[in-house]
Structures are given as C-alpha cells and as structure tokens.
Amino acid sequence: MARKWIRRPMAVCTAGGTAAHHCFELASGVGLVFQPDLGLGRAATLWGAQILVWAGLAARGPRRADPVLAVLAGASLAGVAVHFWLWPWEPGRAGIPALTEAEGLSAWQMPTYNAVLRAWALAAVGSLAFELESGSRRFAIAGGALLPLFVVSARHHFNWLKEQASSNPTWWNRGIALARATELCD
C-alpha cells in the first residue's frame, strides 16, 4: 500500500491555525466570527466546512488549488493583523509583537492567545514561501486586502458582544463582563 503524503503541510497548519483561533475565542467566551449575523450554529457550520475543505485542498489538492490556498494564507495574515490593529501590543521576545490585551481575554490567557496568533501567521508565511508555486503567491494580496473588512467585522462583533453581555450575561459570552465589554467598544 502506497503512503499518502500531505502535499502542503504548512497550508494544512494554516487551516489548523484558523481553527485554533476560532476555537480558542469560542472556548474563552468571546464568540465566533460571523456569529452576530449568522448565529452560533450557522457560523460554526460555515467555519467547520470551510476549514475542512481548506485542509483537504492543502493536503491532497492539485497545483491548480494553489491560488485559492494563497488567498486563504493572505486572509490568515490579515486575520492575525486585525488583532494588532485593534488591540494594544508591545514588542515581545526578539521584537515579535505580543498583544497585551485583546477581546476581553484575561491576562493569563494572553500568552496562549499570542502563541496561537504567532503559529497561525508563521504557518501562512511558510506556506506562501515554501509550498505554493511562485505564480500563485500573488493571490495572497487578495486575501490580505480583506483586512479593512475584517476590522469592520471585528468592531461589529464587539458591539454585538456588548449587547449580549448586557442582555444575556450568563450565556456563551461568559468571557466578557458588561463593564469589560463596554471598555472594548469605546
């Protein structure tokens, strides 16, 4: 029986980084991207299906999938960058940026959250640099161009989160107290 190798392991890790980011935020009580508009179930279904298709394309997809994977890598880098756009950060070890606070997470969660963001970005850069054909890399610009939309989406998410913390404080948004949510959106 022939062994099946993963064709683009860094691209698979980029999909995994997206999943890790969303799972960390959801488990921390921040919610899921697109949850304000779709609801938790639909947003989870959307992300679950998209990440599975992404990982499948990365693992076994043909070279003609490289432009799609480049767009997704660029969008991943924009997804990481939006955090540093919206939240305070400082240079960490070796000058690598580290968020000092974000999304209402507690201080003890920040090292793990920073590690998730760093690994996600590193996987995306690695995929673009080492796995995707050079002609496909330019498509990462299209994914990166989503940054302004991600900023608008994140601000919308936190306005919604503030409302949820006020009207339903014991539900999934347990990570955000009303007073903290108010700080996030002001």
Secondary structure, 3 states (H helix, E strand, C coil): CCCCCCCCHHHHHHHHHHHHHHHHHHHCCCCCCCHHHHCHHHHHHHHHHHHHHHHHHHHHCCHHHHHHHHHHHHHHHHHHHHHHHHCCEEECHHHCEEECCCCCCCHHHHHHHHHHHHHHHHHHHHHHHHHCCCCCHHHHHHHHCCHHHHHHHHHHHHHHHHHHHHHCCCCCCCCCCHHHHHHHHC
